Amino acid sequence: MKNPRRIVIVGGVAGGASAAAKARRVDENAEIQVFERGPYISFANCGLPYFIAGEIDDRAKLIVMTPERFWERSRVRAHVNHEVLSINRAAKTICVKGPDGSRRDVPYDKLVLSQGAKPIVPPIPGADLPHVFTLRDIPDMDRIAAFVNERQPRRAVVIGGGFIGLEMAEAFHHRGLHVTIVERNPHILPLLDRDMAVHLQNQIRSDDFDFKTSAAATRFTGQGVEFADGSTLQADLILMSVGVKAEVELARAAGLEIGETGGVKTNGRMESSDPNIYAVGDAAETTHALSGARARIALAGPANRQGRIAGANAAGARLVYPGALGTSIVRVLNMTAGFTGLNSSQATKAGYTFFTSLTRDNSHAHYYPGATPVLIKIVAEEGTGRLLGAQVLGEKGIDKRVDVLATAITGKMSVFDLENLDLAYSPPFGSANDPVNTAGFVASHIARGDLATAAPETWEPDGEYLLDVRDPDEVEQFGKLKNAVNIPLAQLRDRLAELPRDRRIVAYCQKGQRGYLAACALNGRGFDDAANLRGGFLQFKLLHP
């Protein structure tokens, strides 16, 4: 009888546990072992902030799999508190140190590396103080939760405005702390374009939830944080969340190729430069599904799918990973932000010629109680209208719109396809034209050239006739663009004689729709050079405060 295939996996959690489970389904006879350095073979690391917030009240719910259950369910031998020290590729063995300090060599036929990434800790004086934390695993979570419960801090500073930073800021706020998010970039969530990120900040900023952007922390003290510009922030608790670094030391020492993004370079089969060794999750460099660029996308969804593919291939299958779009979502207080594909800067870097559109619509039928605004920004290729990316902000229904748009990008759909998507409708859930349809309508108008538009990112008034078609009370409340003339949309057709025919007219309203209607009317009445300001007054002021 042929000797069973020996599959060894380094690291558990999302990628490693998925690899082991899938390998067993492909090969019932394989010997499968998982070695995890920490005390938990698989835990819900995405749930850690919500336990600290108190939204998840049972810590045990975060333990996805135990070694005992793994054996009973899949006949996988999972070893916790076991650290892999080295890989001998020639002998096809790994050296493992057990919890008692003893060392042994373990042979493999196929090896899967799923070591994840560790928080970046900048060399800031005071980073080792007892009220300064990072969050990666359950022990980290336990330390933070214990500190909050026992010390009752009143003010928290979160260094880093990415996904984990925002989730932890929300968790601390949920526990009653005053929170300030510090971000070295000009805005939080660098994946969002600036206009979308600034809108998000404006929506969630309050007396006890604030931001300090374009800021560099230089020192942590017992009283708080000091910055390069000489300013300070008081803090009883400091969380560092400035990014993660792939754990590739083991792979590098074994001579595996490390990619340009800092992860273990892999091909479509998740194989490293050694075909007998696979890499998955936060420590693996793969490709972006749209641009084809080398990418390291540190998200749980891709890690699970990569682990599944690597585990299957290690057991004899031939699956291919197509790359990821980086689809992601985060809740911050009352707002949710979703993202998929490429943002404007990423599209530029990837060499695309593109345009953007911005729409504001209701989360469901406006006449059904509780409707709230949904803001959708589309990035689409010039000429073809192909979807390249989308960003969605709002209070309700953001997840389903992001998922629809991610599916559309995966299917190589264009903005023209969005116009006719047949999406579920009932007043409590949406509108007859869903916000995704509306985004398609507006983007398609731009792509077809149906109507001239002014892009708020690049347009600056330069001798045009500025036509403000809002109602007077809106102008009084929010102000207007310099030199703009206010003629409400309802009066426009009766006052055409007041408008010049020898100058370009740029119409705008509060959000964009009435400006579009005004420009359409002007075109139909013989004004050959009329345009609509995309996104209206609100969008322009976001970009040009």
Secondary structure, 3 states (H helix, E strand, C coil): CCCCCEEEEECCHHHHHHHHHHHHHHCCCCEEEEECCCCCCEECHHHHHHHHHCCCCCHHHHEEECHHHHHHHHCCEEECCCEEEEEECCCCEEEEECCCCCEEEEECCEEEECCCEEECCCCCCCCCCCCEECCCCHHHHHHHHHHHHHHCCCEEEEECCCHHHHHHHHHHHHCCCEEEEEECCCCCCCCCCHHHHHHHHHHHCECCEEEEECCCEEEECCCEEEECCCCEEECCEEEECCCEEECCHHHHHCCCCECCCCCEECCCCCECCCCCEEECHHHEEEEECCCCCEECCCCHHHHHHHHHHHHHHHCCCCCCCCCECCCEEEEECCEEEEEEECCHHHHHHCCCCEEEEEEEEECCCCCCCCCCEEEEEEEEECCCCEEEEEEEEECCCHHHHHHHHHHHHHCCCEHHHHHCCCCCCCCCCCCCCCHHHHHHHHHHHHHHCCCEEECCCCCCCCCCEEEECCCHHHHHHHCCCCCCEECCHHHHCCCHHHCCCCCCEEEECCCCHHHHHHHHHHHHCCCCCEEEECCHHHHHHHHCC
